[in-house]
Amino acid sequence: MESQENPVTQDNSNAQNNSITQENQNTQNNSASQEITIPKYKPFIEEVEEKSPAEYKDMSIKINILFWLKIFSWIVVLIFTIVSFFAGLKYSVNVDSLLEVLKKIIVVATFINVFLGVIQCGITLYLGKYYKQFTYSGLWCIGVVIFDFINKFSGIKGIQVVTSLLWIPYFIFFVEGISKLLEAPDIALTDKWDNLKKLYLGSYIAIPILIFLAIIPGINILALFAMYILIIVIIIAMVWEIVLLRETRNSLIIYLAKPKEEKTE
């Protein structure tokens, strides 16, 4: 006698299969729906902080003043160094009055240099109204001027080291401010400023290392030779800084002369 399937069992089986199939379809539909509704985020792009033409013109004037202040400051430092050298050679100065004149020149040159430094700090702080990095730089600049003044008139050992340490954050913040300023006018010029910062910082790090090596027998002569090379590198960096200030000022002038359509590209 042949076996026959129970109609109720068959109906239950069909119902289960239909339920499973429906669940699978719902799962696939939900999965597809989830894939479609996943939000797509666009990459974050920092907007360039562009100033008005009047503000750029104001900044170009202040950068130009800094340019000339740097030139006058290095001229004064050069005079101070030369006069101090000859004033120290007492055996070559036979007239006491000449020695007194040289000392007065040193004092005057020192005060002029401090005065120029104060103006430089003031202009840097003024630029802080546009970019906060200049404010930080100006505050460190005041510390540099104060300790440099103390160093020249007190003769306290170690003050020059403090002055050098204060100069590092001053210049770092100054370059950061310049980089923000040049974002719209000439972004490529910021790379040159960054390279100058690296050159200065590398030189300042190398100075104590070479001084330490100079007291070690056997390599002291080589260290002294490297020190002379480092002095030349620092002089080149100083000249480069003046050149970059001029290029920054020129970039601002060129940017102001561009049509509005080109500025927004």
C-alpha positions as CSV (number, residue, x, y, z in Angstrom):
1,M,0.0,0.0,0.0
2,E,1.6,3.3,-1.1
3,S,2.3,6.0,1.5
4,Q,0.6,9.4,0.9
5,E,1.8,12.7,2.4
6,N,-0.4,14.3,4.9
7,P,-2.0,17.4,3.4
8,V,-1.7,19.3,6.6
9,T,2.0,18.6,6.9
10,Q,2.5,19.7,3.3
11,D,0.7,22.9,3.9
12,N,2.9,23.6,7.0
13,S,6.0,22.9,5.0
14,N,4.9,25.2,2.2
15,A,4.1,27.9,4.7
16,Q,7.5,27.6,6.4
17,N,9.3,27.8,3.0
18,N,7.2,30.8,2.0
19,S,8.0,32.4,5.4
20,I,11.8,31.7,5.1
21,T,11.7,33.0,1.5
22,Q,9.9,36.2,2.6
23,E,12.3,36.7,5.5
24,N,15.3,36.4,3.1
25,Q,13.8,38.8,0.7
26,N,13.1,41.3,3.5
27,T,16.6,40.9,4.8
28,Q,18.0,41.5,1.3
29,N,15.8,44.5,0.8
30,N,16.8,46.0,4.2
31,S,20.5,45.4,3.4
32,A,20.1,47.1,0.0
33,S,18.2,49.9,1.6
34,Q,20.9,50.3,4.2
35,E,23.6,50.4,1.5
36,I,21.7,53.1,-0.3
37,T,21.1,55.3,2.7
38,I,24.8,55.3,3.9
39,P,25.8,58.9,3.8
40,K,28.8,59.9,1.7
41,Y,31.1,62.3,3.5
42,K,33.1,64.7,1.4
43,P,36.7,65.3,2.5
44,F,37.3,68.3,4.7
45,I,39.0,71.2,2.9
46,E,40.2,74.1,5.0
47,E,39.0,77.4,3.6
48,V,41.6,80.1,3.0
49,E,41.2,83.0,5.3
50,E,41.1,85.9,2.7
51,K,41.3,89.5,3.9
52,S,40.0,92.6,2.3
53,P,42.1,94.7,-0.1
54,A,42.4,97.4,2.5
55,E,43.7,94.9,5.1
56,Y,46.2,93.4,2.6
57,K,47.4,96.9,1.7
58,D,47.9,97.7,5.4
59,M,49.8,94.5,6.0
60,S,52.0,95.1,2.9
61,I,53.0,98.5,4.4
62,K,53.8,96.9,7.8
63,I,55.9,94.1,6.2
64,N,57.8,96.8,4.2
65,I,58.6,98.6,7.5
66,L,59.8,95.3,9.0
67,F,62.0,94.9,5.9
68,W,63.7,98.3,6.4
69,L,64.0,97.8,10.2
70,K,65.9,94.5,9.5
71,I,68.3,96.3,7.2
72,F,68.9,99.2,9.7
73,S,69.2,96.7,12.6
74,W,71.9,94.7,10.9
75,I,73.8,97.8,9.9
76,V,73.8,98.9,13.6
77,V,74.9,95.4,14.7
78,L,77.7,95.5,12.2
79,I,78.8,98.9,13.4
80,F,78.6,97.7,17.0
81,T,80.7,94.6,16.3
82,I,83.4,96.6,14.4
83,V,83.6,99.3,17.0
84,S,83.7,96.8,19.9
85,F,86.5,95.0,18.2
86,F,88.7,98.1,17.9
87,A,87.7,99.3,21.4
88,G,88.9,96.0,22.7
89,L,92.4,96.4,21.1
90,K,93.6,98.8,23.8
91,Y,97.2,98.4,22.8
92,S,96.5,99.8,19.3
93,V,94.7,102.9,20.7
94,N,97.3,105.4,21.9
95,V,94.8,108.2,22.5
96,D,92.4,107.9,25.4
97,S,90.0,110.3,23.9
98,L,89.6,108.0,20.8
99,L,88.8,105.1,23.1
100,E,86.2,107.1,24.8
101,V,84.6,108.0,21.5
102,L,84.5,104.3,20.5
103,K,82.8,103.5,23.8
104,K,80.2,106.2,23.2
105,I,79.5,104.8,19.8
106,I,78.9,101.4,21.3
107,V,76.4,102.8,23.7
108,V,74.6,104.8,21.1
109,A,74.5,101.8,18.7
110,T,73.1,99.6,21.5
111,F,70.3,102.1,22.2
112,I,69.5,102.4,18.6
113,N,69.4,98.7,18.2
114,V,67.0,98.4,21.2
115,F,64.8,101.1,19.8
116,L,64.6,99.4,16.4
117,G,63.8,96.1,18.2
118,V,60.9,97.8,20.1
119,I,59.5,99.1,16.9
120,Q,59.7,95.7,15.3
121,C,57.9,94.1,18.3
122,G,55.2,96.8,18.1
123,I,54.6,96.2,14.4
124,T,54.5,92.4,14.9
125,L,51.9,92.9,17.6
126,Y,50.0,95.2,15.3
127,L,49.8,92.4,12.7
128,G,48.3,90.3,15.4
129,K,45.0,92.1,14.7
130,Y,44.9,90.0,11.5
131,Y,46.5,86.8,12.6
132,K,46.9,85.7,16.2
133,Q,50.3,84.1,15.4
134,F,51.8,87.6,15.1
135,T,50.5,88.4,18.6
136,Y,52.4,85.5,20.1
137,S,55.5,86.4,18.1
138,G,55.3,90.0,19.3
139,L,55.2,89.0,22.9
140,W,58.2,86.7,22.6
141,C,59.9,89.6,20.7
142,I,59.5,91.9,23.7
143,G,61.3,89.3,25.8
144,V,64.2,89.1,23.3
145,V,64.6,92.9,23.3
146,I,64.6,93.1,27.1
147,F,67.1,90.3,27.7
148,D,69.3,91.5,24.8
149,F,69.4,95.0,26.5
150,I,70.3,93.4,29.8
151,N,73.0,91.3,28.1
152,K,74.7,94.3,26.5
153,F,74.8,96.5,29.7
154,S,75.0,94.0,32.6
155,G,77.6,91.5,31.3
156,I,75.8,88.8,33.2
157,K,76.9,85.4,32.0
158,G,74.1,83.2,30.5
159,I,71.8,86.1,29.5
160,Q,72.7,85.6,25.9
161,V,71.6,82.0,26.1
162,V,68.2,83.1,27.4
163,T,67.9,85.7,24.6
164,S,68.6,83.0,22.0
165,L,66.1,80.6,23.6
166,L,63.4,83.4,23.5
167,W,64.2,84.1,19.9
168,I,63.3,80.6,18.8
169,P,59.5,80.8,19.6
170,Y,59.4,84.4,18.4
171,F,60.6,83.4,14.9
172,I,58.5,80.2,14.8
173,F,55.3,82.1,15.5
174,F,56.4,84.9,13.1
175,V,56.8,82.3,10.2
176,E,53.4,80.8,11.1
177,G,51.8,84.3,10.9
178,I,53.5,84.9,7.5
179,S,52.3,81.6,6.2
180,K,48.7,82.5,7.1
181,L,49.1,85.9,5.5
182,L,50.4,84.4,2.3
183,E,47.7,81.6,2.0
184,A,45.7,83.6,-0.6
185,P,48.4,85.9,-2.2
186,D,51.3,83.4,-2.7
187,I,51.0,80.0,-1.0
188,A,54.3,78.9,-2.7
189,L,56.3,81.5,-0.8
190,T,55.3,79.9,2.5
191,D,57.6,77.0,1.6
192,K,60.6,79.3,1.5
193,W,59.7,80.8,4.9
194,D,59.4,77.3,6.2
195,N,62.8,76.3,4.8
196,L,64.3,79.4,6.4
197,K,62.8,78.5,9.8
198,K,64.4,75.0,9.5
199,L,67.7,76.6,8.6
200,Y,67.6,78.9,11.6
201,L,66.5,76.2,14.0
202,G,69.1,73.7,12.7
203,S,71.8,76.4,13.2
204,Y,70.7,77.1,16.8
205,I,70.7,73.4,17.6
206,A,74.2,73.0,16.1
207,I,75.8,75.8,18.1
208,P,75.8,74.1,21.6
209,I,76.8,70.8,20.0
210,L,79.8,72.4,18.3
211,I,80.8,74.3,21.5
212,F,80.8,70.9,23.3
213,L,82.8,69.2,20.6
214,A,85.3,72.1,20.6
215,I,86.5,71.2,24.1
216,I,87.1,67.5,23.2
217,P,90.8,66.9,22.3
218,G,91.3,65.5,18.9
219,I,88.2,66.9,17.2
220,N,88.3,70.5,18.7
221,I,90.0,71.9,15.6
222,L,87.4,70.3,13.3
223,A,84.6,71.6,15.6
224,L,86.1,75.2,15.4
225,F,86.2,74.9,11.6
226,A,82.6,73.8,11.6
227,M,81.7,76.8,13.8
228,Y,83.1,79.2,11.2
229,I,81.0,77.5,8.5
230,L,78.0,77.8,10.8
231,I,78.6,81.5,11.2
232,I,78.6,81.9,7.4
233,V,75.3,79.9,7.2
234,I,73.7,82.1,9.8
235,I,74.7,85.2,7.9
236,I,73.2,83.7,4.7
237,A,70.0,83.0,6.7
238,M,69.9,86.6,7.9
239,V,70.2,87.9,4.3
240,W,67.6,85.4,3.1
241,E,65.2,86.6,5.8
242,I,65.5,90.2,4.5
243,V,65.0,88.9,0.9
244,L,61.9,87.0,1.9
245,L,60.4,90.0,3.6
246,R,60.8,91.9,0.4
247,E,59.3,89.1,-1.6
248,T,56.3,88.9,0.8
249,R,55.7,92.6,0.4
250,N,55.9,92.3,-3.4
251,S,53.5,89.3,-3.4
252,L,50.9,91.3,-1.5
253,I,51.2,94.2,-4.0
254,I,50.9,91.9,-7.0
255,Y,47.9,90.2,-5.4
256,L,46.2,93.5,-4.8
257,A,46.7,94.4,-8.5
258,K,45.0,91.3,-9.7
259,P,41.4,91.4,-10.9
260,K,38.8,90.1,-8.5
261,E,38.0,87.1,-10.7
262,E,41.6,85.9,-10.6
263,K,41.7,86.2,-6.8
264,T,38.7,83.9,-6.3
265,E,40.0,81.1,-8.6
